[in-house]
């Protein structure tokens, strides 16, 4: 028995193409469904290099493989956990610290919280953005005065073991180096002000880079005693221990000696060298006319001229060196040899400060 022939409906070319496309789509979907069933049954996800640990293992395949597309599925955290990506999984909240997109530096696939570690490699921005006392631990109330650039002194592993950088510290040395916050002056330190920077550098207490005597208390010999600091050497002239009488604070040498001995005839107008009087580098003065020491004539007897030094008239006579051995004394002219009536008075005609006699 022959079946009656049924001719297919006649469609236009456009309708036929549409039907063919729909039929192909149905067949492809069926093939993908069958493939997905076989894939799910035998496939080990670890082989992709992306193991389904913790929370990832509880998700349905289509949560990540949208529309059954497996190729090109993102592997990096921020490619899925973002507001703009194709998958748009849970992403960083607005209050999250500034970081790179490498979530695994701080988080695990188990849960976003608690954060088991903070790897500072993934953090963007300076330390104080987080370590402000709100987001993360900041400077405690006992912290020294400093800038907010934590990494000037601290490392990202721990606060302790700071490598100290004085460049960004505010305040003077003693604000920290007071024996409480940081090491201060030890008991053997010389008496001084608390301005450490007058003598010390910021790298180490020793060696002392300079010594500012304005910061030191007491007199010179309290330090320059040969123990604390250099004192008088064995060849030093006999003198008291008041170094400042002769020396300045810059160096032991151009010394400016001030004679305090009653035998010294006073300060001369011309600056004398020590060797002008102390011949042979001896502390004992070698008087050229020892009979007249310690008066002016002890050195200047050879300079004496009798002519101008009239003693009396009727008859005229002159003073001798012995009589005027102290050139700065009285030198009167008398009317006669009786020396009873003074004709002319002359007091302190010569002075050691005069330019010439």
C-alpha positions in Angstrom: 0.0 0.0 0.0 1.5 3.2 -1.0 1.4 6.1 1.3 0.1 9.3 -0.1 2.7 11.8 -1.0 2.9 14.8 1.2 4.7 17.7 -0.2 6.6 19.9 2.2 5.2 23.4 2.7 6.7 25.9 0.4 8.7 28.6 2.1 10.6 31.5 0.8 14.4 31.4 0.7 14.7 33.7 3.8 12.3 31.4 5.8 14.2 28.4 4.8 17.5 29.8 5.9 16.0 30.7 9.3 14.7 27.1 9.7 18.1 25.7 8.9 19.8 28.0 11.4 17.3 27.1 14.2 17.8 23.4 13.5 21.5 23.7 13.6 21.3 25.6 16.9 19.1 22.8 18.4 21.5 20.1 17.3 24.6 22.1 18.6 22.8 22.6 22.0 22.0 18.9 22.2 25.6 18.1 21.3 26.9 20.5 24.0 24.5 19.0 26.5 25.7 15.5 25.8 29.3 16.7 25.9 28.7 18.5 29.2 27.2 15.3 30.7 30.2 13.3 29.6 32.6 16.1 30.7 31.0 16.4 34.1 31.2 12.6 34.6 34.8 12.1 33.8 36.5 15.5 34.0 39.0 16.3 36.8 39.1 20.1 37.3 42.5 20.1 38.9 43.9 19.2 35.5 43.1 22.8 34.3 45.5 24.3 36.8 42.6 25.8 38.7 41.6 23.5 41.6 38.1 23.9 43.0 39.1 24.4 46.6 36.7 25.5 49.4 34.1 27.9 48.1 34.9 27.4 44.5 34.0 23.7 44.9 30.4 24.5 45.9 29.6 26.5 42.8 27.7 25.3 39.8 29.6 25.1 36.6 27.5 27.7 34.9 28.5 30.2 37.7 31.9 30.6 36.0 31.3 28.9 32.6 28.6 31.2 31.3 26.4 29.9 28.5 28.3 26.6 28.5 31.5 28.3 27.3 34.6 26.7 28.8 37.4 28.2 26.7 38.8 31.5 28.0 37.4 31.3 31.5 39.4 33.8 33.7 41.8 32.4 36.2 42.9 35.6 38.1 40.8 36.6 41.1 40.1 40.2 40.0 38.9 39.0 36.5 35.9 37.3 38.2 35.6 39.3 41.4 35.0 42.7 39.9 32.1 45.0 39.1 33.0 45.2 35.5 34.1 41.7 34.5 32.0 39.2 32.6 31.3 36.9 35.6 30.9 39.7 38.2 31.5 37.6 41.3 31.6 39.3 44.8 34.3 42.0 44.7 36.1 44.4 47.0 33.8 46.8 48.9 34.2 50.5 48.7 36.0 50.7 52.0 38.6 48.1 51.0 42.2 49.3 51.2 44.0 50.2 48.0 45.5 47.0 46.6 46.4 45.3 43.4 43.9 42.7 42.0 45.9 39.8 43.4 43.4 38.7 46.1 45.3 35.5 47.0 48.1 37.6 48.6 45.8 38.2 51.6 42.7 36.0 51.2 42.0 32.3 50.8 39.4 30.5 48.7 37.6 29.5 51.9 36.2 33.0 52.7 37.0 36.7 52.4 37.2 37.0 56.2 39.1 36.6 58.4 42.2 37.9 56.5 44.9 35.5 57.6 47.8 37.7 56.4 48.5 41.0 54.7 51.2 40.8 52.1 52.3 44.3 51.6 53.4 43.6 48.1 49.8 43.8 47.0 49.1 47.1 48.9 49.1 50.3 46.9 50.0 53.6 48.5 52.1 54.7 51.5 51.9 53.0 54.9 49.8 55.7 56.6 46.9 55.1 54.2 46.1 52.0 56.3 48.2 52.4 59.5 46.2 55.4 60.7 44.8 53.9 63.8 41.4 53.2 62.1 42.0 50.9 59.2 45.1 49.3 60.8 47.3 49.9 63.8 48.9 53.4 63.7 51.4 55.2 65.9 50.8 54.7 69.6 50.7 57.7 71.9 54.2 57.1 73.1 55.7 57.2 69.6 58.5 59.7 69.1 57.7 62.8 67.1 58.1 61.9 63.4 56.6 62.1 60.0 53.9 59.7 58.8 56.2 57.8 56.4 56.4 54.6 58.4 58.7 52.9 55.9 61.4 55.5 56.7 62.2 53.4 59.8 60.0 50.3 59.8 59.7 47.3 57.6 56.5 45.5 56.5 57.1 42.4 58.6 57.0 43.9 62.1 57.1 47.3 63.8 60.1 46.2 65.9 63.7 46.3 64.7 63.2 49.7 63.2 66.1 51.0 61.1 66.1 54.6 62.3 66.2 57.5 59.8 66.7 60.8 61.6 65.8 62.8 58.4 62.1 62.9 59.1 62.2 63.3 62.8 60.9 66.6 64.2 62.1 68.1 67.5 65.6 68.0 68.9 67.6 65.0 70.0 66.7 65.2 73.7 63.0 64.9 72.9 63.8 61.2 72.3 67.3 60.6 73.7 66.3 61.4 77.3 67.1 57.9 78.7 63.4 56.9 78.5 62.3 56.8 74.9 65.8 56.3 73.6 69.3 56.1 75.0 70.5 59.4 76.6 73.7 60.7 78.2 75.5 58.1 80.2 76.8 58.8 83.7 80.4 59.4 82.5 79.3 62.1 80.1 80.8 65.6 80.5 78.6 68.2 82.0 76.8 69.8 79.1 73.4 71.0 77.8 71.0 68.5 76.3 71.6 69.7 72.8 73.2 66.5 71.6 73.5 67.8 68.0 76.1 70.3 69.2 78.7 67.6 69.3 77.2 64.3 67.9 76.0 63.2 64.5 72.9 61.2 63.8 74.7 58.0 62.7 76.4 57.1 65.9 77.4 58.6 69.3 81.0 58.0 68.5 83.2 59.4 67.1 82.2 62.9 68.2 82.1 64.9 65.0 82.8 68.2 66.7 82.8 69.8 70.1 80.9 73.0 70.7 82.3 74.5 73.9 79.2 76.7 74.3 77.3 73.6 75.3 79.7 72.6 78.0 79.3 73.5 81.7 82.1 74.2 84.1 85.7 75.4 83.4 88.2 73.9 81.0 90.1 71.7 83.4 86.9 69.9 84.5 87.3 68.1 81.1 90.9 68.9 80.1 92.5 67.0 82.9 94.3 64.4 81.0 91.6 61.8 81.7 88.3 63.0 80.2 90.1 65.1 77.6 93.6 66.2 76.7 95.3 68.3 79.5 98.6 70.1 80.0 101.6 68.2 78.6 104.7 67.7 80.8 106.5 70.6 79.0 103.8 73.1 79.7 105.0 76.2 81.5 104.2 76.5 85.2 100.7 78.0 85.3 97.3 77.6 87.1 94.7 75.2 85.6 92.6 77.9 84.1 93.2 77.1 80.5 91.0 80.0 79.3 93.5 82.6 80.5 95.7 81.8 77.5 93.9 79.4 75.1 90.8 79.6 73.0 88.3 76.9 72.4 89.3 76.3 68.8 92.8 74.9 69.4 95.5 74.8 72.0 97.8 76.9 69.5 97.8 81.0 68.4 97.7 80.9 72.7 97.2 84.4 74.0 99.2 84.6 77.3 98.2 87.1 79.9 100.9 87.7 82.5 99.5 87.9 86.0 102.9 87.9 87.8 103.7 91.1 89.8 107.2 91.0 88.2 105.8 91.6 84.7 106.1 95.3 83.8 102.7 95.5 82.2 101.2 95.1 78.7 103.5 96.6 76.1 102.1 98.6 73.2 103.8 96.3 70.7 102.7 92.7 70.8 105.7 90.8 72.0 106.6 87.3 71.1 107.3 85.0 74.0 110.9 84.6 72.8 111.5 88.4 73.1 111.8 87.9 76.8 112.0 84.2 77.3 115.3 83.6 75.5 116.2 80.0 74.9 112.5 78.8 75.4 113.0 79.0 79.2 110.2 80.0 81.5 112.8 82.0 83.5 113.4 85.4 81.9 117.0 86.1 81.0 117.2 89.8 82.0 119.7 91.7 79.9 120.5 93.9 82.9 119.7 91.6 85.8 120.6 94.2 88.4 117.6 96.3 87.4 115.0 93.5 87.3 112.1 93.5 87.4 111.9 97.2 86.4 112.0 98.5 82.9 115.7 99.0 83.1 116.1 95.3 83.4 115.6 95.1 79.7 115.9 98.8 78.6 119.0 100.0 80.4 120.8 100.1 77.1 118.1 102.4 75.7 118.5 105.0 78.4 119.8 108.4 77.2 120.9 110.8 80.0 120.6 114.0 78.0 116.8 114.5 78.2 116.6 113.4 81.8 117.7 116.5 83.7 117.8 116.1 87.5 118.7 119.7 88.7 120.2 123.0 87.7 122.9 125.1 89.4 124.9 123.1 88.3 123.1 121.0 85.7 123.0 117.3 86.3 121.2 114.3 84.8 119.5 111.3 86.3 121.3 107.9 86.2 119.8 104.6 84.9 119.6 103.4 88.4 117.6 106.4 89.6 115.1 106.0 86.7 115.0 102.2 86.5 111.2 102.4 86.7 110.7 104.5 83.5 107.0 105.1 84.4 107.8 106.8 87.7 108.3 110.4 88.7 111.0 112.5 87.0 111.2 116.0 88.6 113.6 118.8 87.8 115.0 120.6 90.9 116.3 124.2 91.0 119.6 123.2 92.5 121.6 120.3 93.9 119.9 120.5 97.3 116.9 118.8 95.7 114.6 120.8 97.9 112.7 122.9 95.4 111.0 121.4 92.4 111.2 123.6 89.3 109.2 121.2 87.0 107.0 118.2 87.8 106.8 115.2 85.5 104.8 112.2 86.6 104.7 108.9 84.6 106.3 110.5 81.6 106.7 107.1 80.0 104.1 104.3 79.9 104.5 100.7 78.6 101.5 101.4 76.3 103.2 104.4 74.6 104.5 104.0 71.1 108.0 105.3 72.1 109.6 106.8 75.2 
